[in-house]
Amino acid sequence: EYAKAGDIVRGKQHLEMVAQIDPNDSYGYGMLGWITYLEGSNTQSLKYYQKAEELEPGEPKIKFQKSLTLIRLNRTDEAISSLKQALEIEPLHKEALPTLVEGLLKAGRASEAIPY
């Protein structure tokens, strides 16, 4: 709730405490991934998303948000793979679809974007 209210520092502290208390909370790790992404801590963000994905592998939002971090880290192929996985789970994911097409075009893989 802190993060949603704009208090990122307290939100992050709260979520880190929750992760210690309940290390199986994929939502908390996903939120930590998002907060650290917003802070520009991309390596840490990716670690949080990987943990969230490990706990909840079928959650398309985690895969989408992880792809944004991968893009920032210039790991385009991994980002594209994560976006495709998100779309396999939720074919009409409103954010993953245009991000995938843009990523494929930027990567020079336009022919792969045609089915989307």
Secondary structure as a PSIPRED ss2 file (coil, helix, strand):
# PSIPRED VFORMAT (PSIPRED V4.0)

   1 E C   1.000  0.000  0.000
   2 Y C   1.000  0.000  0.000
   3 A C   1.000  0.000  0.000
   4 K C   1.000  0.000  0.000
   5 A C   1.000  0.000  0.000
   6 G C   1.000  0.000  0.000
   7 D C   1.000  0.000  0.000
   8 I H   0.000  1.000  0.000
   9 V H   0.000  1.000  0.000
  10 R H   0.000  1.000  0.000
  11 G H   0.000  1.000  0.000
  12 K H   0.000  1.000  0.000
  13 Q H   0.000  1.000  0.000
  14 H H   0.000  1.000  0.000
  15 L H   0.000  1.000  0.000
  16 E H   0.000  1.000  0.000
  17 M H   0.000  1.000  0.000
  18 V H   0.000  1.000  0.000
  19 A H   0.000  1.000  0.000
  20 Q H   0.000  1.000  0.000
  21 I H   0.000  1.000  0.000
  22 D C   1.000  0.000  0.000
  23 P C   1.000  0.000  0.000
  24 N C   1.000  0.000  0.000
  25 D C   1.000  0.000  0.000
  26 S H   0.000  1.000  0.000
  27 Y H   0.000  1.000  0.000
  28 G H   0.000  1.000  0.000
  29 Y H   0.000  1.000  0.000
  30 G H   0.000  1.000  0.000
  31 M H   0.000  1.000  0.000
  32 L H   0.000  1.000  0.000
  33 G H   0.000  1.000  0.000
  34 W H   0.000  1.000  0.000
  35 I H   0.000  1.000  0.000
  36 T H   0.000  1.000  0.000
  37 Y H   0.000  1.000  0.000
  38 L H   0.000  1.000  0.000
  39 E H   0.000  1.000  0.000
  40 G C   1.000  0.000  0.000
  41 S C   1.000  0.000  0.000
  42 N H   0.000  1.000  0.000
  43 T H   0.000  1.000  0.000
  44 Q H   0.000  1.000  0.000
  45 S H   0.000  1.000  0.000
  46 L H   0.000  1.000  0.000
  47 K H   0.000  1.000  0.000
  48 Y H   0.000  1.000  0.000
  49 Y H   0.000  1.000  0.000
  50 Q H   0.000  1.000  0.000
  51 K H   0.000  1.000  0.000
  52 A H   0.000  1.000  0.000
  53 E H   0.000  1.000  0.000
  54 E H   0.000  1.000  0.000
  55 L H   0.000  1.000  0.000
  56 E C   1.000  0.000  0.000
  57 P C   1.000  0.000  0.000
  58 G C   1.000  0.000  0.000
  59 E C   1.000  0.000  0.000
  60 P H   0.000  1.000  0.000
  61 K H   0.000  1.000  0.000
  62 I H   0.000  1.000  0.000
  63 K H   0.000  1.000  0.000
  64 F H   0.000  1.000  0.000
  65 Q H   0.000  1.000  0.000
  66 K H   0.000  1.000  0.000
  67 S H   0.000  1.000  0.000
  68 L H   0.000  1.000  0.000
  69 T H   0.000  1.000  0.000
  70 L H   0.000  1.000  0.000
  71 I H   0.000  1.000  0.000
  72 R H   0.000  1.000  0.000
  73 L C   1.000  0.000  0.000
  74 N C   1.000  0.000  0.000
  75 R C   1.000  0.000  0.000
  76 T H   0.000  1.000  0.000
  77 D H   0.000  1.000  0.000
  78 E H   0.000  1.000  0.000
  79 A H   0.000  1.000  0.000
  80 I H   0.000  1.000  0.000
  81 S H   0.000  1.000  0.000
  82 S H   0.000  1.000  0.000
  83 L H   0.000  1.000  0.000
  84 K H   0.000  1.000  0.000
  85 Q H   0.000  1.000  0.000
  86 A H   0.000  1.000  0.000
  87 L H   0.000  1.000  0.000
  88 E H   0.000  1.000  0.000
  89 I H   0.000  1.000  0.000
  90 E C   1.000  0.000  0.000
  91 P C   1.000  0.000  0.000
  92 L C   1.000  0.000  0.000
  93 H C   1.000  0.000  0.000
  94 K C   1.000  0.000  0.000
  95 E C   1.000  0.000  0.000
  96 A H   0.000  1.000  0.000
  97 L H   0.000  1.000  0.000
  98 P H   0.000  1.000  0.000
  99 T H   0.000  1.000  0.000
 100 L H   0.000  1.000  0.000
 101 V H   0.000  1.000  0.000
 102 E H   0.000  1.000  0.000
 103 G H   0.000  1.000  0.000
 104 L H   0.000  1.000  0.000
 105 L H   0.000  1.000  0.000
 106 K H   0.000  1.000  0.000
 107 A C   1.000  0.000  0.000
 108 G C   1.000  0.000  0.000
 109 R C   1.000  0.000  0.000
 110 A H   0.000  1.000  0.000
 111 S H   0.000  1.000  0.000
 112 E H   0.000  1.000  0.000
 113 A H   0.000  1.000  0.000
 114 I C   1.000  0.000  0.000
 115 P C   1.000  0.000  0.000
 116 Y C   1.000  0.000  0.000
